[in-house]
Amino acid sequence: MDELAKHIEQSLKERGFCVVLEDELERCWPSEKSEDAEREEQIKTFAESRGWGCFSSYRFWCYEGNIRGAVWRQQSVRVKNGAV
């Protein structure tokens, strides 16, 4: 999981986002060990603990077909009524 975190952090510094495909997610969060909703919550908790946002279980279309993965981004601070 540390290697995945380093990869995501580096990509966020370079691009502001990172796409992690299902085969990489599977190494840290095996799908056969938990329900989809529980697994998604674990991935989001991992992201939030590092100050990142995560849109998990996204399906992408590429030349090889439909693939699954997660999109990571830096969390942004929302300003509401002039307060942070």
Number of C-alpha atoms within 10 A of each C-alpha: 12 8 8 14 13 11 13 22 19 14 16 17 12 10 10 14 19 20 17 17 18 19 13 14 20 12 11 13 17 14 15 9 9 12 11 12 10 12 19 19 13 15 21 18 15 16 20 14 10 12 13 19 20 22 15 21 19 13 14 12 9 8 6 6 8 9 15 15 19 21 16 22 21 19 14 9 7 9 8 7 6 6 6 7
